[in-house]
Amino acid sequence: MDLNMALMRATFKLDQRQDDGATTVGTGWLVRLPGVDGRLALVTAGHVLDRMQQEQASIHWRRVDEEGRWHREPAPVRIRDRTGAPLWHRHADRDIAALALNPPAHAHDWAIGFDQLADDEALKSYDVQPGDEMLALGYPRGLSANEIGFPILRAGRVASYPLWPSADFPTFLMDFAVFAGNSGGPVYMSDRARKRVGASDFHEAQFVAGLLAQQVVLTDERLEIGIVLHAAFIRQCLLGLDAKLADQPA
């Protein structure tokens, strides 16, 4: 499936009402863990879950019936234990969290593959540079594209250099407006005619480049620039979660 459609189906709104009446909103998306047992994780920004202080959050699942009609079906998901301790795995250094979960059967097949998360070699191979267009999915201010709960697609240009190695440059900038609720959403490239370095013909470039972490704010002024964490760190976070799950008793 085209990555646009795959991520559109794999991305969901997360929200939780806090004790003060405010609602925390973020964006999460389903990814298959690298093992062979088919386990899934919901990936989002770490600060999204940090701000959710209750034991359960809501995920706005979607379902398509036999007649092709879509339905939005919010459901609770447990994110903390009874002591308030997080149930998610967080990257040691980056604002990335992964929560192991078993979604409804109709959503299970919509998770994207671990190998669709780009590492440094993928960025080099496709010679990703400033000015290249990237796409992002999310829920700005909690807004969905429609009543079914699909995310809103945004586009922007890579706005910083250099992009790798990710160990030295863990984030890159993207020229587009970011709002509360966008945090955690996937940032990706979907280019049907892109030439690999050293290749004589064109190939599709379809990969997740990173996760939208936050917006750039300077002296209380929003600069309409997004900060993206490289997908290499999402891979690390998911591998850490996978190892943690493997250590748990069956």
C-alpha positions in Angstrom: 0.0 0.0 0.0 1.1 3.6 -0.7 2.7 5.0 2.4 0.3 7.9 2.4 -2.7 5.5 2.8 -0.8 3.2 5.1 0.0 5.9 7.6 -3.4 7.6 7.2 -4.9 4.3 8.5 -2.2 3.7 11.1 -2.4 7.1 12.8 -4.9 7.8 15.6 -5.8 10.6 18.0 -4.9 10.2 21.7 -6.5 12.2 24.4 -7.1 12.4 28.1 -9.1 14.8 30.2 -7.1 16.1 33.2 -8.3 16.9 36.7 -8.3 20.6 35.9 -10.7 20.1 33.0 -8.1 20.6 30.3 -7.7 17.9 27.6 -4.3 16.6 26.6 -4.2 15.6 22.9 -1.5 14.0 20.9 -0.9 11.8 17.8 0.0 8.1 17.9 0.7 5.6 15.1 0.9 1.8 15.0 4.2 0.1 14.2 5.1 -3.6 14.1 7.8 -4.6 16.4 10.8 -6.2 14.7 10.2 -9.7 16.1 8.3 -12.4 14.3 5.4 -12.7 16.7 3.4 -9.8 15.3 3.4 -7.6 18.4 2.5 -4.0 17.9 3.4 -0.7 19.5 1.8 2.8 19.5 4.5 5.4 18.9 4.1 9.0 20.0 6.1 11.8 21.6 7.2 11.1 25.1 5.9 14.4 26.5 2.4 13.5 25.2 2.1 10.6 27.6 4.0 12.4 30.3 1.2 14.9 30.4 -1.5 12.3 30.7 -1.7 11.7 34.5 -4.6 9.3 34.6 -4.3 5.5 34.3 -6.2 5.4 31.0 -6.2 7.5 27.9 -8.5 7.3 24.9 -7.6 6.1 21.4 -10.0 7.0 18.7 -10.0 3.8 16.7 -11.7 3.6 13.3 -13.5 0.7 11.7 -14.9 0.1 8.2 -17.9 -2.2 8.0 -18.9 -4.7 5.3 -20.7 -2.0 3.3 -17.6 0.2 3.2 -18.8 2.7 5.8 -16.3 4.1 8.4 -17.1 4.4 12.1 -15.1 6.1 14.9 -14.9 4.0 18.0 -13.0 5.6 20.9 -11.8 3.1 23.5 -9.7 3.3 26.7 -6.1 2.1 26.7 -4.1 1.7 29.9 -1.0 3.8 30.0 -0.1 3.8 33.7 -0.3 1.2 36.5 -2.2 1.8 39.7 0.8 3.5 41.3 0.9 6.0 38.4 4.1 4.5 36.9 4.3 4.6 33.1 3.5 1.4 31.1 5.3 2.7 28.0 8.9 2.5 27.1 10.7 5.8 26.6 13.9 6.4 24.6 16.8 7.1 27.0 17.7 10.4 25.5 14.9 11.5 23.0 11.3 12.5 23.3 9.9 9.3 21.9 7.7 6.7 23.6 6.4 3.4 22.5 3.5 1.6 24.2 2.9 -2.1 23.5 -0.7 -2.8 22.9 -3.1 -5.1 21.1 -5.5 -3.0 19.0 -8.9 -4.2 17.7 -8.7 -6.8 15.0 -9.7 -4.4 12.3 -6.9 -2.0 13.1 -4.2 -4.7 13.6 -3.3 -5.0 9.9 -2.9 -1.3 9.5 0.4 -1.0 11.5 3.4 -0.1 9.3 6.5 -2.2 9.3 9.6 -1.6 11.3 11.7 -1.6 8.2 9.8 1.4 6.9 11.5 3.6 9.6 14.5 5.2 7.8 18.0 4.9 9.2 20.9 7.2 8.2 21.7 4.9 5.3 18.2 5.4 3.8 18.5 9.2 4.0 21.9 9.0 2.3 20.7 6.6 -0.3 17.9 9.0 -1.4 20.1 12.0 -0.9 17.6 13.8 1.3 18.5 17.5 1.4 17.1 20.9 2.4 14.1 21.9 0.2 12.9 18.3 -0.1 9.2 17.9 0.6 8.1 15.9 3.6 4.6 15.1 4.8 3.2 14.9 8.4 0.0 13.6 10.0 -1.6 14.8 13.1 -4.4 16.4 15.0 -3.7 20.2 15.3 -5.6 21.5 18.4 -7.3 18.1 18.5 -9.0 18.6 15.2 -9.6 15.6 13.0 -10.1 15.7 9.2 -13.7 14.5 9.6 -16.0 12.9 12.2 -14.5 9.5 11.6 -11.3 10.7 13.2 -8.8 10.5 10.4 -5.7 12.7 10.9 -4.9 15.9 8.9 -2.2 15.7 6.3 0.3 18.6 6.2 3.3 19.2 3.9 6.5 21.2 4.4 10.1 21.5 3.3 13.2 20.2 5.0 14.5 23.4 6.5 17.9 22.5 8.0 21.3 21.0 7.1 23.0 18.7 7.6 20.6 15.8 8.2 23.1 13.1 9.2 24.6 11.4 11.0 21.7 11.4 13.4 24.0 10.8 16.3 25.4 14.3 15.7 22.2 15.9 14.4 19.3 14.1 16.2 16.7 16.5 14.9 16.0 18.4 11.7 13.7 21.3 11.0 10.6 21.3 8.8 9.0 24.4 7.4 5.4 24.2 8.5 3.1 25.4 11.3 2.8 23.1 14.3 0.1 23.1 16.9 -0.7 21.3 20.1 -2.0 17.9 19.1 0.5 17.4 16.3 3.1 16.1 18.7 4.0 12.5 18.1 2.8 12.4 14.5 4.8 10.6 11.7 6.9 12.7 9.3 7.6 10.9 6.1 8.6 11.0 2.4 6.4 9.7 -0.3 8.0 10.4 -3.7 7.1 8.2 -6.6 10.0 9.3 -8.8 13.2 9.8 -6.8 16.7 8.6 -7.9 18.9 6.8 -5.5 22.5 7.9 -5.2 24.5 6.1 -8.0 21.4 4.7 -9.7 20.5 5.2 -13.3 16.7 5.0 -12.9 14.1 6.2 -10.6 12.5 4.5 -7.6 9.7 5.2 -5.2 11.0 6.8 -2.0 8.5 5.8 0.7 9.8 5.9 4.3 9.2 7.4 7.7 11.8 10.0 8.3 10.9 10.8 11.9 8.5 12.0 14.5 7.2 15.5 15.1 8.4 16.5 18.5 7.6 20.2 18.9 7.5 23.6 17.3 10.1 26.3 17.4 9.2 29.2 19.7 11.4 32.2 20.1 10.6 34.8 22.9 7.0 33.5 22.9 6.6 33.8 19.1 5.8 30.8 17.1 8.0 30.6 14.0 6.0 28.0 12.1 8.9 25.6 12.1 8.6 22.0 13.3 11.3 20.0 15.1 11.5 16.4 13.9 13.3 13.6 15.7 15.0 11.1 13.3 13.4 7.7 12.8 16.7 6.1 13.8 15.7 6.9 17.4 12.2 5.5 16.9 13.9 2.3 15.8 16.1 2.3 19.0 13.0 2.9 21.1 11.1 0.0 19.6 14.1 -2.3 19.9 14.3 -1.4 23.6 10.6 -2.1 24.0 11.0 -5.4 22.2 13.8 -6.4 24.5 11.8 -5.4 27.6 8.9 -7.5 26.4 11.1 -10.5 25.7 12.4 -10.4 29.3 8.9 -10.5 30.8 7.6 -13.9 31.9 5.2 -15.5 29.4 
